[in-house]
Amino acid sequence: MWRKTRQPVEGSNCIGADANRNYNSHWLESGGASTNPCDETYGGAQPFSESEVKGLADYVTSIKERINIFLAFHSYSQFLLTPYGWTKDPPTNFEDLMAVAKAYSDAVLTLPYKTSYTY
């Protein structure tokens, strides 16, 4: 399964960056992303180097006064992950994040496929 963007990487035969690791929040901090363009976790040449990430960040910034919560869904596995992967310390709103994750997990479990999510 391809998980990276599709832009060529200058100076490399490898293509794309991991969009999740291309934002400017703690970019490449604590070993959470790779600097090797051939790795699946390559964080890009710089924050927002990927047009998909830059476009989403610009849009969200333009409407930030209207946003109460921002959830990102991914298609791999059945895990609900919290942000702040750059630190081992839980965020100050950890309990709130767990409550949202539990509510989501419980709701999805009631659907016909009975998919179980780990959070």
RORODREN-618313 format. One record per residue: x, y, z of N, C-alpha, C in turn. Coordinates in Angstrom, 1 decimal, decimal comma. Example, Ala and Ser with C-alpha at 12.3 -4.5 7.8 and 13.67 -1.06 7.14 Angstrom:
BEGIN
<<13,2 -5,7 7,8> <12,3 -4,5 7,8> <13,2 -3,3 7,8>>;
<<12,8 -2,2 7,1> <13,7 -1,1 7,1> <12,9 0,0 7,9>>;
//
This chain:
BEGIN
<<0,8 -1,2 0,0> <0,0 0,0 0,0> <0,9 1,2 0,0>>;
<<0,6 2,2 -0,9> <1,4 3,4 -1,0> <0,9 4,4 0,1>>;
<<1,8 5,0 0,8> <1,4 5,9 1,9> <2,0 7,3 1,8>>;
<<2,7 7,5 0,7> <3,4 8,8 0,6> <2,8 9,6 -0,6>>;
<<3,1 10,9 -0,6> <2,6 11,7 -1,7> <3,3 11,3 -3,0>>;
<<3,1 11,9 -4,1> <3,6 11,4 -5,4> <4,6 12,4 -6,0>>;
<<5,0 13,4 -5,3> <6,0 14,3 -5,9> <7,4 13,7 -6,0>>;
<<8,1 13,9 -7,0> <9,5 13,5 -7,1> <10,3 14,2 -6,0>>;
<<11,3 13,6 -5,5> <12,2 14,2 -4,5> <13,5 14,5 -5,2>>;
<<13,9 15,8 -5,1> <15,1 16,3 -5,7> <16,3 15,5 -5,2>>;
<<17,1 15,0 -6,1> <18,3 14,4 -5,7> <18,1 12,9 -5,4>>;
<<17,0 12,4 -5,6> <16,7 11,0 -5,2> <15,8 10,3 -6,3>>;
<<16,0 9,0 -6,4> <15,1 8,2 -7,3> <13,8 7,9 -6,6>>;
<<13,7 8,2 -5,3> <12,5 7,8 -4,5> <11,5 8,9 -4,7>>;
<<10,2 8,6 -4,5> <9,1 9,5 -4,7> <8,3 9,7 -3,4>>;
<<8,0 11,0 -3,2> <7,0 11,4 -2,2> <7,5 11,5 -0,7>>;
<<6,7 12,0 0,1> <6,9 12,2 1,5> <5,7 11,7 2,3>>;
<<5,8 11,4 3,5> <4,7 11,0 4,3> <4,0 12,2 4,8>>;
<<2,8 12,5 4,2> <2,1 13,7 4,5> <1,8 13,9 6,0>>;
<<1,6 12,9 6,7> <1,4 13,0 8,2> <2,6 13,6 8,9>>;
<<3,8 13,5 8,3> <5,0 13,9 8,9> <5,6 15,2 8,3>>;
<<4,8 15,9 7,4> <5,3 17,0 6,7> <4,7 18,3 7,2>>;
<<4,0 18,3 8,3> <3,5 19,6 8,9> <4,7 20,2 9,7>>;
<<4,5 21,5 10,1> <5,5 22,2 10,8> <5,5 22,1 12,3>>;
<<4,7 21,2 12,8> <4,6 21,0 14,3> <5,6 19,9 14,7>>;
<<6,7 20,4 15,3> <7,7 19,5 15,8> <8,3 18,6 14,6>>;
<<8,5 19,2 13,5> <8,9 18,5 12,3> <10,3 17,8 12,5>>;
<<10,4 16,5 12,2> <11,6 15,7 12,4> <12,1 15,6 13,8>>;
<<11,3 16,0 14,7> <11,7 16,0 16,1> <11,6 14,6 16,7>>;
<<12,5 14,2 17,6> <12,5 13,0 18,4> <12,4 11,7 17,5>>;
<<13,0 11,7 16,3> <13,0 10,5 15,5> <11,7 10,0 15,0>>;
<<10,7 10,9 15,0> <9,4 10,5 14,6> <9,2 10,4 13,1>>;
<<10,2 10,9 12,3> <10,2 10,8 10,9> <11,6 10,7 10,4>>;
<<11,7 10,2 9,1> <13,0 10,0 8,5> <13,4 11,1 7,6>>;
<<14,7 11,3 7,5> <15,3 12,2 6,5> <15,7 11,5 5,2>>;
<<15,4 10,2 5,2> <15,8 9,5 4,0> <14,6 9,4 3,0>>;
<<14,7 10,0 1,8> <13,6 10,0 0,9> <13,0 8,7 0,5>>;
<<13,8 7,6 0,7> <13,3 6,3 0,4> <12,5 5,6 1,5>>;
<<12,5 6,2 2,7> <11,8 5,6 3,8> <10,3 6,0 3,7>>;
<<9,4 5,1 4,2> <8,0 5,4 4,2> <7,7 6,5 5,1>>;
<<8,5 6,8 6,1> <8,2 7,9 7,1> <9,0 9,1 6,8>>;
<<9,5 9,3 5,5> <10,2 10,5 5,1> <9,4 11,7 5,4>>;
<<9,9 12,7 6,1> <9,2 13,9 6,5> <9,2 15,0 5,4>>;
<<9,8 14,8 4,3> <9,9 15,8 3,3> <11,2 16,7 3,4>>;
<<11,4 17,5 2,4> <12,6 18,3 2,4> <12,5 19,4 3,4>>;
<<11,3 19,9 3,7> <11,0 20,9 4,7> <9,6 20,8 5,1>>;
<<9,2 21,5 6,2> <7,7 21,5 6,5> <6,9 22,1 5,4>>;
<<5,8 21,5 5,1> <4,9 22,0 4,0> <5,5 21,9 2,7>>;
<<6,5 21,0 2,4> <7,0 20,9 1,1> <6,1 20,2 0,2>>;
<<5,1 19,5 0,7> <4,1 18,7 -0,1> <2,9 19,6 -0,3>>;
<<2,5 19,7 -1,6> <1,3 20,6 -1,9> <0,1 20,2 -1,2>>;
<<-0,1 18,9 -1,0> <-1,3 18,4 -0,3> <-1,4 18,9 1,1>>;
<<-0,3 18,8 1,8> <-0,2 19,3 3,2> <-0,3 20,8 3,3>>;
<<0,4 21,5 2,4> <0,3 23,0 2,4> <-1,1 23,4 2,1>>;
<<-1,8 22,8 1,2> <-3,1 23,2 0,8> <-4,1 23,0 2,0>>;
<<-4,0 21,8 2,7> <-4,9 21,5 3,8> <-4,6 22,5 4,9>>;
<<-3,3 22,7 5,2> <-2,9 23,6 6,3> <-3,4 25,0 6,1>>;
<<-3,3 25,5 4,8> <-3,8 26,8 4,5> <-5,3 26,9 4,7>>;
<<-6,0 25,9 4,2> <-7,5 25,9 4,3> <-7,9 25,9 5,8>>;
<<-7,3 25,0 6,6> <-7,7 24,9 8,0> <-7,4 26,2 8,7>>;
<<-6,3 26,8 8,4> <-5,9 28,1 9,0> <-6,9 29,1 8,6>>;
<<-7,4 29,1 7,4> <-8,4 30,1 7,0> <-9,7 30,0 7,7>>;
<<-10,1 28,9 8,2> <-11,4 28,7 8,9> <-11,2 28,3 10,4>>;
<<-10,0 28,5 10,9> <-9,7 28,0 12,3> <-10,7 28,6 13,3>>;
<<-11,3 29,8 13,1> <-12,2 30,3 14,1> <-13,5 29,5 14,1>>;
<<-13,8 28,7 13,1> <-15,0 28,0 13,1> <-14,8 26,5 13,4>>;
<<-13,6 26,1 13,8> <-13,3 24,7 14,1> <-13,3 24,4 15,6>>;
<<-14,1 23,4 16,0> <-14,1 23,0 17,4> <-13,2 21,8 17,6>>;
<<-13,2 20,9 16,6> <-12,4 19,7 16,6> <-11,9 19,3 15,2>>;
<<-10,8 18,7 15,1> <-10,3 18,3 13,8> <-9,8 16,9 13,9>>;
<<-10,5 16,0 13,3> <-10,1 14,6 13,3> <-9,6 14,1 11,9>>;
<<-8,6 13,3 11,9> <-8,0 12,8 10,7> <-8,2 11,3 10,7>>;
<<-8,8 10,8 9,7> <-9,1 9,3 9,6> <-8,1 8,7 8,6>>;
<<-7,6 7,6 8,9> <-6,6 6,9 8,0> <-7,2 5,5 7,7>>;
<<-6,7 5,0 6,6> <-7,3 3,7 6,2> <-6,5 2,5 6,6>>;
<<-5,5 2,7 7,4> <-4,7 1,5 7,8> <-5,1 1,0 9,2>>;
<<-5,5 -0,2 9,3> <-5,8 -0,9 10,5> <-7,0 -0,3 11,2>>;
<<-7,3 -0,7 12,4> <-8,4 -0,2 13,2> <-7,9 0,4 14,5>>;
<<-7,1 1,5 14,4> <-6,5 2,1 15,5> <-7,0 3,6 15,5>>;
<<-7,3 4,1 16,7> <-7,6 5,5 16,9> <-6,4 6,1 17,6>>;
<<-5,6 6,9 17,0> <-4,4 7,5 17,5> <-4,6 8,9 18,0>>;
<<-3,9 9,3 19,0> <-3,9 10,7 19,4> <-2,7 11,4 18,9>>;
<<-2,7 12,7 18,8> <-1,5 13,4 18,3> <-0,4 13,5 19,3>>;
<<0,6 14,2 19,1> <1,7 14,5 20,0> <2,6 13,3 20,0>>;
<<2,9 12,7 18,8> <3,8 11,6 18,8> <5,3 11,9 19,0>>;
<<5,5 13,2 19,1> <6,9 13,7 19,2> <7,4 13,7 20,7>>;
<<6,4 13,3 21,6> <6,8 13,3 23,0> <6,1 12,1 23,7>>;
<<6,7 11,6 24,7> <6,1 10,5 25,5> <5,1 11,0 26,6>>;
<<5,1 12,3 26,8> <4,2 12,9 27,8> <2,9 13,1 27,2>>;
<<1,8 12,7 27,9> <0,5 12,9 27,3> <0,1 14,3 27,3>>;
<<-0,7 14,7 26,3> <-1,1 16,1 26,2> <-2,1 16,5 27,3>>;
<<-2,3 17,7 27,6> <-3,1 18,2 28,7> <-4,6 17,8 28,5>>;
<<-5,0 17,5 27,3> <-6,4 17,1 27,0> <-6,5 15,6 26,7>>;
<<-5,6 14,9 27,3> <-5,6 13,4 27,0> <-6,9 12,7 27,4>>;
<<-7,5 13,1 28,5> <-8,7 12,4 28,9> <-9,8 12,8 27,9>>;
<<-9,9 14,0 27,4> <-10,9 14,4 26,4> <-10,6 13,6 25,1>>;
<<-9,4 13,4 24,7> <-9,1 12,6 23,5> <-9,5 11,2 23,7>>;
<<-9,3 10,6 24,9> <-9,7 9,2 25,1> <-11,3 9,1 25,1>>;
<<-11,9 10,1 25,6> <-13,4 10,1 25,6> <-14,0 10,1 24,2>>;
<<-13,4 10,9 23,4> <-13,8 11,0 22,0> <-13,5 9,7 21,3>>;
<<-12,3 9,1 21,5> <-11,9 7,8 20,9> <-12,9 6,7 21,4>>;
<<-13,2 6,7 22,6> <-14,1 5,7 23,2> <-15,5 5,8 22,5>>;
<<-16,0 7,0 22,4> <-17,3 7,2 21,8> <-17,3 6,8 20,4>>;
<<-16,3 7,1 19,6> <-16,2 6,6 18,2> <-16,1 5,1 18,2>>;
<<-15,3 4,5 19,0> <-15,1 3,1 19,0> <-16,4 2,4 19,3>>;
<<-17,1 2,9 20,3> <-18,4 2,3 20,7> <-19,4 2,4 19,6>>;
<<-19,5 3,6 19,0> <-20,5 3,8 17,9> <-20,2 2,9 16,7>>;
<<-19,0 2,8 16,3> <-18,6 1,9 15,1> <-18,9 0,5 15,4>>;
<<-18,7 0,1 16,7> <-19,0 -1,3 17,0> <-20,4 -1,7 16,9>>;
<<-21,3 -0,8 16,9> <-22,8 -1,0 16,8> <-23,2 -1,2 15,4>>;
<<-22,4 -0,8 14,4> <-22,7 -0,9 13,0> <-22,7 -2,3 12,5>>;
<<-23,3 -2,6 11,4> <-23,5 -4,0 10,9> <-22,2 -4,8 10,9>>;
<<-21,1 -4,2 10,5> <-19,8 -5,0 10,4> <-19,1 -5,2 11,8>>;
<<-19,6 -4,5 12,8> <-19,1 -4,7 14,1> <-17,6 -4,6 14,2>>;
<<-17,0 -3,6 13,5> <-15,6 -3,4 13,5> <-15,1 -2,8 14,9>>;
<<-14,1 -3,4 15,4> <-13,6 -3,0 16,7> <-12,3 -2,1 16,5>>;
<<-12,3 -1,0 17,1> <-11,2 -0,1 17,1> <-10,4 -0,1 18,4>>;
<<-9,1 -0,1 18,3> <-8,3 0,0 19,5> <-7,9 1,5 19,7>>;
<<-8,0 2,0 20,9> <-7,6 3,4 21,1> <-6,8 3,5 22,3>>;
//
